[in-house]
Structures are given as structure tokens and as C-alpha cells.
Amino acid sequence: MRLEVDRERCVGAGMCVLTAPEVFGQDEEDGRVRLLDPEPDGIGEAVQLCPAAAITAKD
């Protein structure tokens, strides 16, 4: 699975970082998502928890 993030759509809620801190980070300047690992294992929960739907998973 390959992840993609839409930083323009991100609202900075941080659910992804709380769920998978090894995969996601938050930009210190604007609080938006930063993708640390674009091809992690078993990360579906973080995708589903994003309130802005800013994270997509592709096979």
C-alpha cells in the first residue's frame, strides 16, 4: 500500500500522528500533515480517522 497526503485539504487535527507517529508528522509552522513513510504496513486506521480525508491509500 502506498499513502498520499493532500496538505491543502489537511486541517491539522493530528489524528494520523496520534495513530501512527512513525508514519506521519505535523509541520511545526502550519500544523499540517507530513508523510514520513509513504509505504508503511497496516496503516488503514489512520486513513479512516482523518477528519478531512486528506490521506489516501493506493494499492
Contacts in CASP RR format, 6 or more apart in sequence:
PFRMAT RR
TARGET T0000
AUTHOR 0000-0000-0000
METHOD contacts of the structure
MODEL  1
MRLEVDRERCVGAGMCVLTAPEVFGQDEEDGRVRLLDPEPDGIGEAVQLC
PAAAITAKD
1 39 0 8 1.000
1 40 0 8 1.000
1 41 0 8 1.000
1 42 0 8 1.000
1 43 0 8 1.000
1 44 0 8 1.000
1 57 0 8 1.000
1 58 0 8 1.000
1 59 0 8 1.000
2 38 0 8 1.000
2 39 0 8 1.000
2 57 0 8 1.000
2 58 0 8 1.000
2 59 0 8 1.000
3 23 0 8 1.000
3 35 0 8 1.000
3 37 0 8 1.000
3 38 0 8 1.000
3 39 0 8 1.000
3 40 0 8 1.000
3 43 0 8 1.000
3 47 0 8 1.000
3 55 0 8 1.000
3 56 0 8 1.000
3 57 0 8 1.000
3 58 0 8 1.000
4 35 0 8 1.000
4 38 0 8 1.000
4 55 0 8 1.000
4 56 0 8 1.000
4 58 0 8 1.000
5 24 0 8 1.000
5 33 0 8 1.000
5 34 0 8 1.000
5 35 0 8 1.000
5 54 0 8 1.000
5 55 0 8 1.000
5 56 0 8 1.000
6 54 0 8 1.000
6 55 0 8 1.000
6 56 0 8 1.000
7 27 0 8 1.000
7 32 0 8 1.000
7 33 0 8 1.000
7 54 0 8 1.000
9 52 0 8 1.000
9 53 0 8 1.000
9 54 0 8 1.000
10 31 0 8 1.000
10 32 0 8 1.000
10 33 0 8 1.000
10 52 0 8 1.000
10 54 0 8 1.000
11 51 0 8 1.000
11 52 0 8 1.000
11 54 0 8 1.000
12 26 0 8 1.000
12 31 0 8 1.000
12 32 0 8 1.000
12 33 0 8 1.000
12 52 0 8 1.000
13 50 0 8 1.000
13 51 0 8 1.000
13 52 0 8 1.000
14 24 0 8 1.000
14 26 0 8 1.000
14 33 0 8 1.000
15 46 0 8 1.000
15 49 0 8 1.000
15 50 0 8 1.000
15 51 0 8 1.000
16 23 0 8 1.000
16 24 0 8 1.000
16 25 0 8 1.000
16 33 0 8 1.000
16 46 0 8 1.000
16 49 0 8 1.000
16 50 0 8 1.000
16 55 0 8 1.000
17 24 0 8 1.000
17 25 0 8 1.000
17 26 0 8 1.000
17 33 0 8 1.000
19 45 0 8 1.000
19 46 0 8 1.000
19 49 0 8 1.000
20 40 0 8 1.000
20 43 0 8 1.000
20 45 0 8 1.000
20 46 0 8 1.000
22 36 0 8 1.000
22 37 0 8 1.000
22 40 0 8 1.000
23 35 0 8 1.000
23 36 0 8 1.000
23 37 0 8 1.000
23 40 0 8 1.000
23 43 0 8 1.000
23 46 0 8 1.000
24 33 0 8 1.000
24 34 0 8 1.000
24 35 0 8 1.000
24 36 0 8 1.000
24 46 0 8 1.000
24 55 0 8 1.000
25 33 0 8 1.000
25 34 0 8 1.000
25 35 0 8 1.000
25 36 0 8 1.000
26 32 0 8 1.000
26 33 0 8 1.000
26 34 0 8 1.000
27 33 0 8 1.000
27 34 0 8 1.000
33 54 0 8 1.000
33 55 0 8 1.000
43 57 0 8 1.000
44 57 0 8 1.000
46 55 0 8 1.000
47 55 0 8 1.000
47 56 0 8 1.000
47 57 0 8 1.000
END
